[in-house]
Amino acid sequence: MKLRTLIYIPFLLSGIFAVNAANVVPKTSLTKNCKVMIDKNLKIAKVPIRGLPERSHKRISRALEKLAEEKHDEAITLLKSLLESSKNLYVQATVAKYIGIAYAQKNDTKNATVYFTKALNIGKGQLQHKEIQDLTQNVASMHYSNDNRKESLRFLERWMKNSNVDNHQVYLLYSAILFDSGRLKDAICPAYWSAKVAKKPQKNAFGILLNAHFEFKDYPGTIALLKQLILDFPTEKRYWRNLASIYMQQDMIDDALAVMEMFYVQGLMESENDYKQLSSIFAYSDIPYRTAVILKEGIEKGLVKDTEKNWKNIASNFHVASELDKAIEAYGRSAAKSDGGENDQKRAELLADREKYKEAIASFNKALEKGKLKDEGKVHFRKGLAYLGLKQYNSAIRSLNKATKYKRWRRGAVQWIGFVKNQQKNAAKL
């Protein structure tokens, strides 16, 4: 996972503000022993407040106007001229910082690093502590952008050593570099503190924590983190899906079902996988009616593929749930998409069970016409009984005679032929 794209430089101009609010971040077996990253009792040495000489102030103001107009090269030229001519260390540090900002705005991270570092070196004892810390953070960010992880870590550690105030961005960047370097275990605590001290819930810090907990097979911790993420970001669909998947993986089926049902009730389902996942959990939980209904809804919304296989799944679950009319309809939809007769046969059998003999016979005929049947003898046998239901005795006998050609159905067909003939005689007498 690359977090470089998530690291940006809004603090270059505005600075970093202290964070007092704490977020809810679950304590897990991997985070419970995380120690604070800074010394909150650290005494910060005071630096006299200095001002810019009027001439330097005017030249810097002109350069900043150029920056505001996005005339970066002109601004850099003006600032470099001032840097070379000034003997005032405070002016030099301030100007070097602005040159770094100008290069950063041009996405020239190498030159930005050079001038931020220069400002940092010159600024010791000249700039206020917060400015020094901001520059340290900027240099660390620039080194990371330049794929120089080792130097980035060094400057972040320097920042933490000299700070008595938490900064979730520093912790996140530190964690991201460790994560990116394959030091997953070391990345856990800075990610934890980044999430803990931020003003708002942090997806990126939680993302590192999730990866670590899953990698180290701390599934209770993974579940706790996902549950908190759902509370913080209830419309973020991936967290619901991931939590349900982890529950399924841990055989916590009732919990997985509860999560996906809530996901469904909130109208967050938006993909074929969503509908198939919920449907499969219902199936696993032996709830065939809901298994079928959810999958059918997905097809009707155009999210689940309108295939023979899916309709057959719907039909078989409606059948198990004793929703025969719905099963008949679904087998019909499945049959329409198949060049084999198996689904037509299933539909015909259910129609016959519902005493809809005419429709059943038509469906049996379609099954025989398509072929590819596992048990053709059964089709002839059930078709004969359907004709019997209509009191079409000769047709019933013909179909049952065909069934006698199949060993499995021979004995039963012969017995029914005898019964049909008796019924035919009785009908003739009447």
Long-range contacts (C-beta under 8 A, 24 or more apart in sequence): 1-179, 1-180, 1-207, 1-208, 1-211, 2-180, 3-172, 3-173, 3-176, 3-179, 3-180, 3-204, 4-144, 4-145, 6-176, 6-204, 7-141, 7-144, 7-145, 7-173, 7-176, 9-104, 9-138, 9-141, 11-134, 11-137, 11-138, 11-169, 12-100, 12-101, 12-104, 12-134, 12-138, 13-101, 15-130, 15-131, 15-134, 16-130, 16-133, 16-134, 16-137, 16-167, 16-169, 18-165, 18-166, 18-167, 19-166, 19-167, 19-168, 19-197, 19-198, 19-199, 21-199, 22-196, 22-197, 23-195, 23-196, 23-197, 23-198, 23-200, 23-201, 23-202, 23-232, 24-228, 24-231, 24-232, 25-192, 25-195, 25-196, 25-206, 25-209, 25-228, 26-221, 26-224, 26-225, 26-227, 26-228, 28-213, 28-218, 28-220, 28-221, 28-224, 28-225, 29-218, 29-220, 29-221, 30-188, 30-209, 30-212, 30-213, 30-216, 30-218, 30-221, 31-188, 31-189, 31-192, 31-209, 31-221, 34-188, 34-189, 34-192, 34-193, 35-189, 36-193, 37-160, 37-166, 37-171, 37-189, 37-190, 37-193, 38-160, 38-163, 38-164, 38-165, 38-166, 39-164, 40-164, 40-165, 41-164, 42-162, 42-163, 42-164, 44-129, 44-164, 45-129, 47-125, 47-126, 47-127, 47-128, 47-129, 49-128, 50-90, 50-126, 52-90, 52-91, 52-94, 53-88, 53-91, 56-82, 56-86, 56-88, 56-91, 56-95, 60-94, 60-95, 60-98, 63-98, 63-102, 64-98, 67-98, 67-101, 67-102, 67-105, 70-105, 72-102, 72-103, 72-105, 72-106, 75-102, 76-102, 76-103, 89-122, 89-123, 89-126, 90-126, 90-127, 92-122, 93-119, 93-122, 93-123, 93-126, 93-127, 94-119, 94-127, 96-122, 96-123, 97-123, 97-131, 97-135, 100-135, 100-138, 104-138, 104-142, 109-142, 109-145, 109-146, 110-146, 112-138, 112-142, 113-139, 113-142, 113-143, 113-146, 116-142, 129-162, 132-162, 133-159, 133-162, 133-163, 136-162, 137-167, 137-169, 137-170, 137-173, 140-170, 140-173, 141-173, 144-173, 144-176, 144-177, 149-177, 149-180, 149-181, 152-177, 153-177, 153-178, 166-193, 166-197, 167-197, 168-193, 168-194, 168-195, 168-196, 168-197, 168-198, 168-199, 168-202, 168-205, 169-194, 171-197, 171-205, 172-202, 172-204, 172-205, 175-205, 175-208, 176-204, 176-208, 179-208, 179-211, 179-212, 184-211, 184-212, 184-215, 184-216, 185-212, 185-216, 187-212, 188-212, 201-229, 201-232, 201-233, 203-229, 203-233, 203-236, 210-242, 219-246, 219-249, 219-250, 222-246, 223-247, 223-250, 234-266, 235-268, 237-263, 237-268, 237-270, 237-274, 240-268, 241-273, 241-274, 241-277, 244-277, 244-281, 245-277, 248-281, 248-284, 253-281, 253-284, 253-285, 254-285, 256-281, 257-281, 257-282, 257-285, 264-294, 269-298, 269-303, 270-303, 271-303, 272-298, 272-303, 272-304, 272-305, 274-298, 274-303, 275-303, 275-304, 276-304, 283-317, 288-317, 288-318, 288-320, 288-321, 289-317, 289-318, 289-321, 289-323, 291-317, 292-317, 292-318, 292-321, 292-323, 292-326, 292-330, 296-330, 306-337, 307-337, 308-334, 308-337, 308-338, 308-343, 311-337, 311-343, 312-343, 315-343, 315-346, 315-347, 319-346, 319-350, 324-350, 324-353, 324-354, 325-354, 328-354, 335-363, 335-366, 338-370, 339-370, 339-372, 340-370, 340-371, 340-372, 340-373, 341-366, 341-367, 341-368, 341-369, 341-370, 341-371, 341-372, 341-373, 341-379, 342-367, 342-372, 342-373, 342-374, 344-370, 345-373, 345-378, 345-379, 348-379, 348-382, 348-383, 348-386, 349-382, 352-382, 352-385, 352-386, 352-389, 355-389, 357-386, 357-387, 357-389, 357-390, 358-390, 360-386, 361-386, 361-387, 361-390, 375-406, 375-408, 376-406, 377-403, 377-405, 377-406, 377-408, 377-409, 378-403, 378-408, 378-409, 380-406, 380-409, 380-413, 381-409, 381-412, 381-413, 381-416, 384-413, 384-416, 384-420, 385-416, 388-416, 388-420, 388-423, 391-423, 391-427, 393-420, 393-421, 393-423, 393-424, 393-427, 394-424, 396-420, 397-421
